Amino acid sequence: MRPTIRSSIIAATAMFGSIVPSVAALAQDSAASPAPTQGASAGYFHPLDPARLLDTRTGLGATGKVGQDQAISLRVTGRGGVPAEAGAVVLNVTVVEPSAAGYVTVHPTGSARPTASNLNFTPGQVVPNLVIAKVGAGGSVDLYNSHGSTHLIADVMGWYDDLSAPSPTAALTGARQRGLTPTRLLDTRQHGGPVGPGGSTELQVAGVAGIPANATAVVLNVTVTAPTTAGYVTVHPNGTALPTASNLNFAPGQTVPNLVIAKVGAGGKVRLYNSHGSTHLVVDATAYFEPVTQAFGGGELTATNPARVLDTRVGLGAGQHKLGPGETITLDVTGVAGVPDNIGSVVLNVTVTSPTSGGYVTVHPSDGVRPTASNLNFSPGQTVPNLVIVKVGADGTIKLFNSHGETHVVADVAGWFGADAATPPTPGTPPPPTGST
């Protein structure tokens, strides 16, 4: 978001623990991870009402904190509405009460752990992030913790079918993704005022800002700013009961963004619920999902093992230097790390680390004007990750803009969405990897 965020965060006891600002560990390598196309699964999206699959505090899915250099295997198929044939899942993963600075990596069970990270945290911090993970052996995904011990929570938001499966019966009942130039849908600082404790606001998403009336789900970058107390925000379909799930966790005065894939509810709306205190909410739409029909194709997700494509600390994908104030870098995301040419959008986990001041980063298509929107907000010294789904420019590149100070930026690719195709892929065969006709 546009305003410079607070340069310090008030230490507080949040819903799940205290939040303390400092630099966290971050997976680092001097080269890109291996090309991720081997074993990739491509499919269409099926949104779900949010459901909790893992909470190590209560013994759901696993029991007790995950120790240093340890991983747990989480069964995702057959739970929360995810069927056995799912090729990938969308999870909101939250770290709670970590004892040391570190990171969490989510990857398919049975595959080698990649040089990539999904969440970065400091001691006592509560950090959520959206993860799109390919389903591995036994219908499971692995969650690896690098340092200390930490509780983990995972809420499922949807799943992708696998068009390469012998009988992908769910394929044409799913939805294909369509990217947008990021567009602001809500800013309570300008209209409506902060959302109070236990309060909620309805947000019209279908039929506005280029999102069609028949959209089944939307991709939103949701940001909390200037909260008065610690709490959390839950985004869910309008007209449904508030689920036992959360999308963002925050401390007083903090500015926290997180990507949300939300099923569209009654009246073409989603609902945003605030648990405690009062807080402003900012929402930017970056993509939507529409039903797949026999009339057209494309927009399928190819989920892969994560692969690093940008690390300014070592000169991977850009120069070996911090991104300066007001500086933009152009990142080639096609033809690298196994990502093909002619894709519609790319899925990246983008991380800011060692910023010198408070600010924000905006990721956008290279062939468009930089929008009034943000993807990551940070304070000095913080390490902040966020999942980004961004349209790819015609030349196969995207742009990353830094608003203030200097900061290193790291990006790991987790998949891509196919470009428009004249016809959908034939059930039982994988779609063209580039998404082209």
Buried (B, 14 or more C-beta within 10 A) or exposed (E): BEBBBBEEBEEBEBBBBBBBBEBBBBBBBEEBBBBBBEBBBBBBBBBBBBBBBBBBBEEBBBEEBBBBEEBBBBBBBEBBBBEEBBBBBBBBBBBBBBBBBBBBBBBBBEBEBBBBBBBBBBBBBBBBBBBBBBBBEEBBBBBBBBBBBBBBBBBBBBBBBBBBBEEBEBBBEBBBBBBBBBBBBBBBBEEEEBBEEEEBBBBBBBEBBEBBEBBBBBBBBBBBBBBBBBBBBBBBBBEBEEBEBBBBBBBBBBBBBBBBBBBBBEEBBBBBBBBBBBBBBBBBBBBBBBBBEEEBBBBBBBBBBBBBBBBBBBEBBBEEEBBBBEBBBEBBBBEBBBBBEBBBBBBBBBBBBBBBBBBBBBBBBBBEEBBEBBBBBBBBBBBBBBBBBBBBBEEBBBBBBBBBBBBBBBBBBBBBBBBBBEEBBEBEEBBBBBBBE
